[in-house]
Structure formats: C-alpha cells, structure tokens
C-alpha cells in the first residue's frame, strides 16, 4: 500500500519528434491535486484504489476500513499490508481495522515496495496532456485505473518481485486476494 499525488502540475515524458524539430507537449499548470491511495497484491495482480483530497490519519484509517471491507477481512481472513513509515502510516493514533496487520518496510527502501511500481503505470495515461480541470484529470485517472484492473498479468509482471513470500504449497501468498 502507498499513496501518490496526482494533479494539474503537468507530468511530462519524453516524446518523439522529427530530426531538427523541438518536441512540444501542451500543458497548463495549476496547483490542485488528489491523492491516490493504492493497494496491490503482486502475486495476483489485483489492485484497489481510492482517490482522496488529503493524506492524514483520518483518511488513512477510512481507507484501511474500506480496503478491509472490500477484501473481506475478518476472523477467518487476516490481511497483512506492507507500507512505508510515513507519519500517517505509523502513528499510534491510526485506527487499524481488526484482522488487518500493518508491516512497515525499513526506512529509505522504496525499492522493496511493490506499490511504488504501480504509480508509473497509472501516470503513463496522465502524461503529456492538458486537462480542462481537476474533474477531467480524475476522469482520465479513473479510466486508467479501471483499465489496469482488467490487466492483472501486466500488474503481476511489473510488481511481483522474485523475493515475494511464498506459502507452504509454493504458491504466491494470498494476503489480500
């Protein structure tokens, strides 16, 4: 699990241009954004996203509760979530649903976080574009998230690291499938 900011500050990527011509990408800068709270299960390619206006303890708690309900966490299904040490992830005041267990990765180790590799896949559809406003950007983001949700093989290939834990049968761990 992790968060990323999306907004009307343009995301640019390299683009092709004819030899001798300077490539251009239209954009309009505005300082408004939303936060993509994303959960990914690397072994299955299953993803969950919520878009919020802020990152804080209350929003994090609400997101954890929504995720727990979505995946059916309960006495017979324990859910383990790997996340970084951001203040709203590690605060003693964070309300964590029962049957959800948070595991914090070591400091300064974003390469261990599979969700970090999800955001470039989402942002690819947002790059080098001009948006009419935040609602338009959110619509494009939503379309991309839905499209990625229909491509679990792409998610698995991109995010399932070779060291991801395996269960006793040798299958990938089903933490939140």
C-alpha positions in Angstrom: 0.0 0.0 0.0 1.1 3.5 -0.7 -0.1 6.9 -1.8 0.8 9.2 -4.8 -0.3 12.7 -5.6 -1.9 13.4 -9.0 -2.7 16.9 -10.0 -2.7 19.6 -12.6 1.0 20.1 -12.3 2.0 18.5 -15.6 3.6 15.1 -15.8 5.9 15.1 -18.8 7.6 12.2 -20.6 9.9 12.1 -23.5 8.2 12.1 -26.9 9.4 11.5 -30.4 9.9 14.4 -32.8 11.3 14.8 -36.3 15.0 15.4 -36.6 15.7 19.1 -36.2 12.3 19.9 -34.6 11.9 20.6 -31.0 9.2 18.3 -29.4 6.4 20.0 -27.6 3.7 18.8 -25.2 0.8 21.1 -24.3 0.1 21.7 -20.6 -1.5 24.1 -18.2 -0.1 24.4 -14.7 -2.4 24.6 -11.7 -1.8 23.7 -8.1 -4.7 21.4 -7.3 -4.4 17.7 -6.7 -5.8 14.5 -5.3 -4.1 11.6 -3.6 -4.3 8.0 -5.0 -4.3 5.5 -2.1 -3.4 2.2 -3.8 -3.2 -1.4 -2.7 -1.7 -4.1 -4.8 -1.4 -7.8 -4.4 1.6 -8.5 -6.6 1.1 -12.3 -6.9 -2.5 -12.0 -8.3 -2.2 -8.6 -9.9 -5.3 -7.4 -8.1 -5.4 -3.6 -7.3 -7.6 -1.3 -5.2 -7.6 2.5 -5.5 -9.2 5.3 -3.6 -8.9 8.9 -4.5 -8.9 11.4 -1.6 -8.3 15.1 -1.2 -5.6 14.7 1.5 -3.2 12.4 3.3 -3.7 12.3 7.0 -4.6 9.9 9.9 -8.3 10.0 9.4 -8.2 9.4 5.7 -5.7 6.6 6.1 -8.0 5.0 8.7 -11.0 5.3 6.4 -9.0 3.8 3.5 -7.9 0.9 5.6 -11.5 0.3 6.7 -12.8 0.4 3.1 -10.0 -1.9 1.9 -10.7 -4.4 4.7 -14.4 -4.5 3.8 -13.5 -4.9 0.1 -11.3 -7.9 0.6 -13.5 -9.5 3.3 -11.1 -9.2 6.2 -12.4 -11.0 9.3 -11.7 -13.6 11.8 -11.2 -16.2 9.1 -9.3 -13.9 6.7 -6.4 -12.0 8.2 -4.9 -9.3 5.9 -1.3 -8.1 6.0 -0.4 -4.8 4.4 3.2 -3.8 3.7 3.7 0.0 3.8 6.4 2.6 4.3 7.0 4.6 7.5 5.1 7.8 6.6 3.7 9.5 9.7 0.1 8.7 8.9 1.1 5.0 8.4 2.9 4.6 11.7 1.1 6.8 14.2 -0.2 5.2 17.3 -3.4 7.2 16.7 -4.1 5.4 13.4 -7.3 3.4 13.6 -6.5 0.0 12.0 -9.4 -2.4 11.5 -9.3 -5.7 13.4 -7.9 -8.5 11.3 -5.7 -6.1 9.4 -2.0 -6.1 10.2 0.5 -3.4 9.2 4.1 -4.3 8.4 6.4 -1.3 7.9 9.2 -1.7 5.5 12.7 -0.5 6.5 13.4 3.3 6.2 14.8 4.5 2.8 13.8 1.4 1.0 11.2 2.3 -1.6 12.6 -0.4 -4.0 11.1 -3.0 -1.6 7.6 -1.6 -2.0 5.7 -3.2 -5.0 3.1 -0.4 -5.0 5.8 2.2 -5.9 6.0 0.5 -9.3 2.2 0.8 -9.8 2.2 4.6 -10.0 4.2 4.9 -13.2 1.7 2.5 -14.9 -1.1 4.8 -13.7 0.7 8.0 -14.6 1.5 6.9 -18.1 -2.0 7.8 -19.2 -1.8 11.2 -17.5 1.5 12.3 -19.0 1.9 15.0 -21.8 -1.7 16.1 -21.7 -3.6 19.3 -20.9 -6.7 18.9 -18.7 -9.8 21.1 -18.6 -9.8 20.9 -14.9 -9.4 18.6 -12.0 -12.6 16.7 -12.8 -11.3 15.9 -16.3 -8.0 14.7 -14.8 -9.9 12.5 -12.3 -11.9 11.0 -15.2 -8.8 10.1 -17.1 -7.2 8.7 -13.9 -10.3 6.6 -13.2 -10.4 5.2 -16.8 -6.7 4.2 -16.4 -7.2 2.6 -13.1 -10.2 0.6 -14.4 -8.1 -0.4 -17.5 -5.2 -1.6 -15.3 -7.6 -3.5 -13.1 -8.5 -5.6 -16.2 -4.8 -6.4 -16.8 -3.7 -8.5 -13.8 -0.9 -10.1 -15.9 0.6 -6.7 -16.5 0.5 -5.9 -12.8 1.9 -9.2 -11.9 4.8 -8.9 -14.4 5.6 -5.4 -13.3 5.2 -5.7 -9.5 5.7 -9.3 -8.3 9.4 -9.3 -7.2 11.3 -12.6 -7.2 11.6 -12.4 -3.4 7.8 -12.0 -2.7 6.9 -14.6 0.0 5.5 -18.0 -0.9 3.2 -20.2 1.2 3.7 -23.8 2.1 2.4 -25.1 -1.2 4.8 -23.0 -3.2 2.0 -20.7 -4.5 2.3 -16.9 -4.0 1.0 -15.7 -0.7 -2.7 -14.6 -0.9 -2.6 -11.7 1.5 -5.4 -9.7 0.1 -6.8 -11.6 -2.9 
